[in-house]
Amino acid sequence: MLLVIVLSLTGTMFVAWQFASNQEELYNAQRLTRKESAVQRSLDYTLSRLPYSVTTREIPRIFSDRICELADIHGMDIALYDLEGSMMTESTLQEVDGASVQLDPELLGSLDNSTARVKGVDYGRYVNVYWSVKNDRGAAIGIAGVRYQRRTLEEGDFKAFWSQLAPLYVALLIGAALIAALLSRGLVTNLRMIRDRMRDLEPGSEQVPIEYHRQDAIGELVMEYNALLKQLQVAVEALAKREREGAWRLMAMQVAHEIKNPLTPIKLGTQQLQRAWSDDQPDFDARLKRHCEVVIQQIDVLTEIAHDFSSLAAIGLDKLEPVDICEVLMESASLYRSANTSIDWELNGLDERHEIPATRSHLLRVFNNLISNAVDAVGQSENPSIVLTVVKSGSLLQIDVTDNGHGISADQMELIFEPRFTTKGSGTGLGLTITQSIIDQLNGRLEVDSDSNVGTRFRALFTQDVIGH
């Protein structure tokens, strides 16, 4: 808008200047024609009043006094020349602004050969006009010349015009600036609102459509945003439903797989025991005793499987209490230290007291899984070593379980927290999955760093929040 106003102002001034210049040129041309015609009529009138035919030699005598009078009457400088172009008399000084004592031969030739009686010569500010003077018989007796001073375009007049037009354009410029500022502010405000809503858009969270009731380009944009928001919500709900169904299917497959293994020996043993009873075998009592032992062992396995899967569910945040994390870590480590005397244990920071909101049983299960994995990792090392470290940094509590075992390969690193993934010969493959689930539900974070030549470090990070917050 501002650029259009500036360009219109420039264009107006240019057109006005061109129009004034053209008008001034037209005025000068018309005025010159009138002046030249008036002088010519005056000369012809003077010659026609004489009782005899005038010759060239008599022109200076006749017009020596009359020429100045004519020049004053018509406001133009007048000069008379003979047929050879030599000046005979004039009303002003010679050699001034194009006035010549001797006319140019080319000019004389054009006057002789031209059918027009008038020949003009432009000297810029002045214009000299020449024509042939004839007596009453029609014979050329001389050449008349007049010098016309053009009227120039007055800059003062144009400045007056500009001084009257400029305030109008200044007012328009200021008004346009204010209108542009108001319009752009409203436009930018709406665009920023849409940008902020798009920035805060998070799949899965409840989003409120934007309310905008104007039927303009912003309204169309808001309408498209709200439509896409509805589509996104439908897509997120469908995806969440598919994920839940997939998770339950995977969980059902895992439970069925894990339960099937213990049931197989129970079924085989029961069938063998039934056959021995039917055959009245003499060692039936011994077989029954062995079968009962197998059943008890497999029931323990089933109980452990059920406990593992139940740990994947919510842990009951309403039952949290202050728990000394160093005490629980020492308790878990003591079980493995007594059973693995060949491992070099290093304990750092466990003699202090650091409480976090948690449950003792779940923290014990977390540390059991981490330390158990470390013990299994150093089983093939020449100098097995496990380092347990507790470090406090502000409100952040860091627990490291480091071993010098064989490490975890890069392709396995992406799978270690997946259910049923294990590198051991036995187990459900849920240890790290359960550990990560418990730590996440305690608002913590589990990190892992491993090197095939150095070992593995699991790091659990907890925030020492106030209980109940």
C-alpha positions as CSV (number, residue, x, y, z in Angstrom):
1,M,0.0,0.0,0.0
2,L,2.8,2.4,0.9
3,L,4.6,1.6,-2.3
4,V,1.5,2.2,-4.4
5,I,1.1,5.6,-2.8
6,V,4.7,6.6,-3.4
7,L,4.5,5.4,-7.0
8,S,1.2,7.3,-7.6
9,L,2.8,10.4,-6.2
10,T,5.8,10.1,-8.5
11,G,3.6,9.3,-11.4
12,T,1.3,12.3,-10.7
13,M,4.3,14.7,-10.5
14,F,5.7,13.3,-13.7
15,V,2.4,13.5,-15.6
16,A,1.8,17.0,-14.3
17,W,5.3,18.1,-15.4
18,Q,4.9,16.6,-18.8
19,F,1.4,18.1,-19.2
20,A,2.6,21.6,-18.2
21,S,5.6,21.3,-20.5
22,N,3.4,20.3,-23.4
23,Q,0.9,23.1,-22.7
24,E,3.7,25.6,-22.6
25,E,5.1,24.3,-26.0
26,L,1.6,24.6,-27.5
27,Y,1.2,28.1,-26.1
28,N,4.5,29.3,-27.4
29,A,3.8,27.8,-30.9
30,Q,0.3,29.5,-31.1
31,R,1.6,32.8,-29.7
32,L,4.5,32.8,-32.2
33,T,2.1,32.3,-35.1
34,R,-0.1,35.1,-33.9
35,K,2.9,37.4,-33.4
36,E,4.4,36.6,-36.7
37,S,1.1,37.2,-38.5
38,A,0.6,40.5,-36.8
39,V,4.1,41.8,-37.7
40,Q,3.7,40.6,-41.3
41,R,0.3,42.4,-41.6
42,S,1.9,45.6,-40.1
43,L,4.8,45.5,-42.6
44,D,2.3,44.8,-45.5
45,Y,0.1,47.6,-44.3
46,T,3.0,50.1,-44.2
47,L,4.1,49.2,-47.7
48,S,0.6,49.3,-49.1
49,R,0.1,52.9,-47.9
50,L,3.0,54.1,-50.1
51,P,1.9,55.6,-53.5
52,Y,4.6,53.9,-55.4
53,S,6.2,50.5,-55.7
54,V,9.0,50.1,-53.1
55,T,12.4,48.7,-54.0
56,T,15.0,47.1,-51.9
57,R,17.1,50.2,-51.6
58,E,14.2,52.2,-50.1
59,I,13.5,49.8,-47.2
60,P,16.0,51.3,-44.8
61,R,14.6,54.8,-45.3
62,I,11.0,53.7,-45.0
63,F,11.5,51.5,-41.9
64,S,14.4,53.2,-40.1
65,D,12.0,54.9,-37.6
66,R,8.9,52.7,-38.1
67,I,10.7,49.4,-37.3
68,C,11.3,50.3,-33.6
69,E,7.7,51.4,-33.3
70,L,6.5,48.1,-34.7
71,A,8.9,46.2,-32.4
72,D,7.5,48.0,-29.3
73,I,3.9,47.4,-30.4
74,H,4.3,43.7,-31.0
75,G,6.9,43.0,-28.3
76,M,9.3,41.3,-30.7
77,D,12.7,42.2,-32.2
78,I,12.4,42.9,-36.0
79,A,15.1,43.0,-38.6
80,L,14.9,43.6,-42.4
81,Y,17.4,42.0,-44.9
82,D,18.0,42.5,-48.6
83,L,17.5,39.6,-51.0
84,E,21.2,38.6,-50.5
85,G,20.7,38.2,-46.8
86,S,22.5,41.3,-45.6
87,M,20.9,43.2,-42.8
88,M,19.5,46.7,-43.7
89,T,17.8,47.7,-40.5
90,E,16.7,46.3,-37.1
91,S,15.1,47.2,-33.9
92,T,17.7,45.9,-31.5
93,L,21.5,45.4,-31.3
94,Q,23.2,43.1,-33.7
95,E,24.7,39.7,-33.0
96,V,22.5,39.1,-30.0
97,D,20.7,35.7,-29.3
98,G,20.7,34.5,-32.9
99,A,20.4,37.9,-34.7
100,S,22.7,37.9,-37.7
101,V,24.1,40.6,-39.9
102,Q,24.3,38.1,-42.8
103,L,21.8,35.3,-43.2
104,D,22.9,31.8,-43.8
105,P,22.9,30.8,-47.5
106,E,21.1,27.6,-46.7
107,L,18.3,29.6,-45.1
108,L,18.2,31.9,-48.2
109,G,17.9,28.9,-50.5
110,S,15.1,27.4,-48.5
111,L,13.2,30.7,-48.6
112,D,13.6,30.8,-52.3
113,N,12.7,27.2,-53.0
114,S,10.0,26.7,-50.4
115,T,6.4,27.2,-51.2
116,A,5.8,28.3,-47.6
117,R,6.4,32.0,-46.9
118,V,7.7,31.4,-43.3
119,K,10.9,29.7,-42.2
120,G,11.7,29.3,-38.5
121,V,15.1,28.7,-36.9
122,D,15.2,27.4,-33.3
123,Y,17.9,28.8,-31.0
124,G,16.6,27.2,-27.8
125,R,15.2,30.0,-25.7
126,Y,14.6,32.1,-28.9
127,V,13.0,31.3,-32.2
128,N,13.8,33.4,-35.3
129,V,11.2,33.5,-38.1
130,Y,11.9,34.7,-41.6
131,W,9.7,35.4,-44.6
132,S,9.9,37.3,-47.9
133,V,8.6,40.9,-48.1
134,K,6.9,41.8,-51.4
135,N,5.7,45.0,-52.8
136,D,2.3,45.8,-54.3
137,R,3.3,44.1,-57.6
138,G,4.2,40.8,-55.8
139,A,7.9,41.1,-56.3
140,A,10.2,40.1,-53.4
141,I,12.1,43.2,-52.2
142,G,13.5,41.9,-49.0
143,I,13.4,39.5,-46.1
144,A,11.8,40.1,-42.7
145,G,12.9,38.5,-39.6
146,V,11.5,38.5,-36.1
147,R,12.9,37.0,-32.9
148,Y,10.5,35.5,-30.5
149,Q,11.4,34.8,-26.8
150,R,9.7,31.7,-25.5
151,R,7.9,31.7,-22.3
152,T,9.5,29.0,-20.0
153,L,7.7,26.8,-17.6
154,E,7.8,28.7,-14.3
155,E,9.3,26.5,-11.5
156,G,7.7,28.6,-8.9
157,D,4.2,27.8,-10.3
158,F,5.0,24.1,-10.3
159,K,6.3,24.3,-6.8
160,A,3.1,26.0,-5.7
161,F,1.2,23.1,-7.3
162,W,3.5,20.6,-5.5
163,S,3.0,22.4,-2.2
164,Q,-0.7,22.0,-2.5
165,L,-0.6,18.4,-3.6
166,A,2.1,17.1,-1.2
167,P,0.1,17.5,2.0
168,L,-2.7,15.3,0.5
169,Y,-0.2,12.5,-0.3
170,V,1.5,12.8,3.0
171,A,-1.9,12.4,4.7
172,L,-2.6,9.4,2.4
173,L,0.8,7.9,3.2
174,I,0.3,8.2,7.0
175,G,-3.3,6.9,6.8
176,A,-2.1,4.0,4.7
177,A,0.7,3.2,7.1
178,L,-1.8,3.2,10.0
179,I,-4.2,1.0,8.1
180,A,-1.4,-1.4,7.0
181,A,-0.2,-1.6,10.6
182,L,-3.6,-2.4,11.9
183,L,-4.3,-5.0,9.2
184,S,-0.9,-6.6,9.5
185,R,-1.2,-6.7,13.3
186,G,-4.5,-8.5,13.0
187,L,-3.2,-10.8,10.3
188,V,0.0,-11.6,12.2
189,T,-1.8,-12.2,15.4
190,N,-4.1,-14.8,13.8
191,L,-1.2,-16.4,12.0
192,R,0.8,-16.6,15.3
193,M,-2.2,-18.1,17.0
194,I,-2.4,-20.8,14.4
195,R,1.4,-21.3,14.5
196,D,1.3,-21.7,18.3
197,R,-1.6,-24.2,18.1
198,M,0.3,-26.2,15.5
199,R,3.4,-26.1,17.6
200,D,1.6,-27.4,20.7
201,L,-0.2,-30.0,18.6
202,E,0.7,-33.4,20.1
203,P,-0.9,-36.6,19.0
204,G,-2.7,-38.3,21.7
205,S,-3.5,-35.2,23.7
206,E,-6.8,-33.5,23.7
207,Q,-6.9,-30.6,21.2
208,V,-9.6,-27.9,21.0
209,P,-10.5,-26.6,17.6
210,I,-9.7,-23.0,16.8
211,E,-12.7,-20.7,16.9
212,Y,-12.7,-18.1,14.1
213,H,-15.9,-16.8,12.6
214,R,-14.7,-14.6,9.7
215,Q,-15.1,-15.7,6.2
216,D,-11.7,-14.8,4.8
217,A,-8.4,-16.4,3.9
218,I,-7.5,-16.9,7.6
219,G,-11.0,-18.5,8.1
220,E,-10.3,-20.9,5.3
221,L,-6.9,-21.8,6.9
222,V,-8.5,-22.3,10.3
223,M,-11.3,-24.5,8.7
224,E,-8.6,-26.7,7.1
225,Y,-6.7,-26.9,10.4
226,N,-9.8,-27.9,12.3
227,A,-10.7,-30.5,9.7
228,L,-7.1,-31.9,9.8
229,L,-7.3,-31.9,13.6
230,K,-10.4,-34.1,13.5
231,Q,-8.8,-36.4,11.0
232,L,-5.7,-36.6,13.2
233,Q,-7.7,-37.4,16.3
234,V,-9.5,-40.2,14.5
235,A,-6.3,-41.5,13.1
236,V,-4.6,-41.4,16.6
237,E,-7.5,-43.2,18.2
238,A,-7.5,-45.9,15.5
239,L,-3.7,-46.2,15.8
240,A,-4.0,-46.5,19.6
241,K,-6.7,-49.1,19.2
242,R,-4.5,-51.1,16.9
243,E,-1.6,-50.8,19.2
244,R,-3.6,-51.9,22.1
245,E,-5.0,-54.9,20.2
246,G,-1.5,-55.7,19.0
247,A,-0.1,-55.4,22.5
248,W,-2.7,-57.8,23.9
249,R,-2.2,-60.2,21.0
250,L,1.6,-60.2,21.7
251,M,1.0,-60.5,25.4
252,A,-1.4,-63.4,24.8
253,M,1.2,-65.1,22.6
254,Q,3.9,-64.6,25.2
255,V,1.7,-65.9,28.0
256,A,0.7,-68.9,26.0
257,H,4.2,-69.6,25.0
258,E,5.6,-69.4,28.5
259,I,2.8,-71.4,30.1
260,K,3.0,-74.1,27.5
261,N,6.6,-75.0,28.4
262,P,5.9,-76.0,32.1
263,L,2.6,-77.7,31.2
264,T,4.3,-80.1,28.8
265,P,6.3,-82.0,31.4
266,I,3.4,-81.9,33.8
267,K,1.2,-83.6,31.2
268,L,3.8,-86.2,30.2
269,G,4.5,-87.1,33.9
270,T,0.8,-87.4,34.6
271,Q,0.2,-89.7,31.6
272,Q,3.2,-91.9,32.7
273,L,1.9,-91.9,36.3
274,Q,-1.6,-92.9,35.0
275,R,-0.1,-95.8,33.0
276,A,2.0,-97.0,36.0
277,W,-1.2,-97.0,38.1
278,S,-3.1,-99.0,35.5
279,D,-0.2,-101.5,35.1
280,D,0.1,-101.7,38.9
281,Q,3.8,-101.0,38.7
282,P,5.7,-101.8,41.9
283,D,7.7,-98.5,41.8
284,F,4.5,-96.5,41.6
285,D,5.2,-94.7,44.9
286,A,8.6,-93.6,43.8
287,R,7.2,-92.4,40.5
288,L,4.4,-90.5,42.3
289,K,7.0,-88.8,44.5
290,R,9.2,-87.8,41.5
291,H,6.1,-86.5,39.6
292,C,5.0,-84.4,42.6
293,E,8.5,-82.8,42.8
294,V,8.3,-82.1,39.0
295,V,4.8,-80.6,39.4
296,I,5.9,-78.4,42.3
297,Q,8.9,-77.2,40.3
298,Q,6.8,-76.4,37.3
299,I,4.2,-74.7,39.4
300,D,7.0,-72.5,40.8
301,V,8.0,-71.7,37.2
302,L,4.4,-70.8,36.4
303,T,4.2,-68.6,39.5
304,E,7.4,-66.8,38.4
305,I,5.9,-66.3,34.9
306,A,2.7,-64.9,36.3
307,H,4.8,-62.6,38.6
308,D,6.8,-61.4,35.7
309,F,3.8,-60.5,33.6
310,S,2.0,-58.9,36.5
311,S,5.1,-56.6,37.0
312,L,4.4,-55.1,33.5
313,A,1.1,-53.6,34.8
314,A,0.8,-50.4,36.9
315,I,2.6,-50.6,40.2
316,G,0.1,-48.5,42.3
317,L,1.4,-45.0,42.6
318,D,-0.9,-44.3,45.6
319,K,1.2,-46.8,47.7
320,L,4.6,-45.1,47.3
321,E,6.7,-44.3,50.3
322,P,10.2,-43.0,51.1
323,V,12.7,-45.8,50.4
324,D,16.4,-45.6,50.9
325,I,17.8,-46.6,47.6
326,C,21.3,-47.4,48.9
327,E,19.9,-49.8,51.4
328,V,17.9,-51.7,48.8
329,L,20.9,-51.7,46.5
330,M,23.1,-53.2,49.2
331,E,20.5,-55.8,50.1
332,S,20.3,-56.9,46.4
333,A,24.1,-56.9,46.0
334,S,24.7,-58.9,49.1
335,L,22.7,-61.9,47.7
336,Y,24.9,-62.1,44.6
337,R,28.2,-61.3,46.4
338,S,27.8,-64.2,48.7
339,A,27.0,-66.6,45.8
340,N,29.7,-65.3,43.5
341,T,32.9,-65.0,45.5
342,S,35.1,-65.0,42.3
343,I,33.8,-61.6,41.2
344,D,35.6,-58.4,42.3
345,W,32.9,-56.1,43.7
346,E,33.3,-52.3,44.0
347,L,30.7,-50.2,45.9
348,N,30.8,-46.4,45.7
349,G,28.4,-44.1,47.6
350,L,26.3,-46.9,49.1
351,D,27.2,-45.9,52.6
352,E,25.0,-42.8,52.4
353,R,21.2,-42.4,52.6
354,H,19.2,-41.3,49.6
355,E,15.4,-41.7,49.7
356,I,13.1,-41.6,46.7
357,P,9.3,-42.1,46.5
358,A,8.9,-45.8,45.5
359,T,8.1,-49.2,46.9
360,R,10.8,-51.4,48.3
361,S,9.7,-54.6,46.5
362,H,9.8,-53.0,43.1
363,L,13.2,-51.3,43.6
364,L,14.6,-54.7,44.8
365,R,13.3,-56.3,41.6
366,V,14.9,-53.5,39.5
367,F,18.3,-54.0,41.1
368,N,18.0,-57.8,41.1
369,N,17.5,-57.7,37.3
370,L,20.4,-55.3,36.7
371,I,22.8,-57.1,39.0
372,S,21.8,-60.5,37.7
373,N,22.5,-59.4,34.1
374,A,25.9,-58.1,35.2
375,V,26.8,-61.3,37.0
376,D,25.8,-63.3,33.9
377,A,27.8,-60.9,31.6
378,V,31.1,-61.4,33.6
379,G,30.8,-65.2,33.8
380,Q,33.3,-65.7,31.0
381,S,35.7,-62.9,31.9
382,E,39.2,-63.7,33.3
383,N,39.0,-61.0,35.9
384,P,35.3,-60.5,36.5
385,S,34.4,-57.1,38.0
386,I,31.1,-55.3,38.9
387,V,31.0,-51.7,40.1
388,L,27.9,-50.3,41.8
389,T,27.9,-46.5,42.1
390,V,25.4,-44.0,43.6
391,V,25.9,-40.3,42.8
392,K,23.7,-37.4,43.7
393,S,23.6,-34.2,41.6
394,G,21.1,-31.7,42.9
395,S,17.7,-33.4,43.0
396,L,18.8,-36.1,40.5
397,L,20.0,-39.5,41.8
398,Q,22.2,-41.6,39.5
399,I,22.7,-45.4,40.0
400,D,25.3,-47.1,37.8
401,V,25.7,-50.9,37.5
402,T,28.9,-51.5,35.5
403,D,30.5,-54.8,34.4
404,N,33.5,-55.8,32.4
405,G,31.7,-58.5,30.5
406,H,31.5,-59.3,26.8
407,G,29.2,-56.3,26.2
408,I,26.2,-55.9,24.0
409,S,26.5,-55.8,20.2
410,A,25.0,-52.9,18.2
411,D,22.2,-55.0,16.6
412,Q,21.2,-56.4,20.0
413,M,21.3,-52.9,21.7
414,E,18.0,-52.0,19.9
415,L,16.3,-55.2,21.2
416,I,17.3,-55.5,24.8
417,F,14.2,-53.8,26.1
418,E,11.8,-55.8,23.9
419,P,9.7,-58.6,25.6
420,R,10.9,-62.1,25.1
421,F,14.4,-61.1,23.9
422,T,17.2,-62.7,25.8
423,T,20.7,-63.9,25.2
424,K,20.5,-66.4,28.1
425,G,19.7,-70.1,27.7
426,S,16.7,-69.8,30.0
427,G,14.3,-67.2,31.3
428,T,11.3,-65.3,29.9
429,G,13.2,-62.4,28.4
430,L,11.1,-59.9,30.4
431,G,13.8,-58.8,33.0
432,L,14.9,-55.5,31.3
433,T,11.3,-54.9,30.0
434,I,10.0,-55.1,33.6
435,T,12.9,-53.0,34.9
436,Q,12.3,-50.3,32.4
437,S,8.6,-50.3,33.1
438,I,9.1,-49.9,36.8
439,I,11.6,-47.1,36.4
440,D,9.3,-45.3,34.0
441,Q,6.4,-45.5,36.4
442,L,8.6,-44.0,39.1
443,N,9.2,-41.1,36.7
444,G,12.8,-42.2,36.2
445,R,14.9,-43.1,33.2
446,L,17.0,-46.1,32.3
447,E,20.1,-45.7,30.1
448,V,22.5,-48.3,28.7
449,D,26.1,-47.9,27.3
450,S,28.0,-50.9,26.1
451,D,31.4,-51.6,24.4
452,S,32.3,-55.1,23.3
453,N,35.9,-54.6,24.6
454,V,35.1,-52.8,27.8
455,G,31.8,-54.0,29.2
456,T,28.3,-52.6,29.9
457,R,26.9,-49.9,32.1
458,F,23.3,-49.6,33.0
459,R,22.3,-46.2,34.5
460,A,19.1,-45.6,36.4
461,L,18.2,-41.9,37.0
462,F,15.6,-40.9,39.6
463,T,14.3,-37.5,40.8
464,Q,14.1,-37.1,44.6
465,D,10.6,-35.5,44.5
466,V,8.6,-34.9,47.6
467,I,6.2,-37.7,48.3
468,G,2.7,-37.0,47.2
469,H,3.8,-34.4,44.5
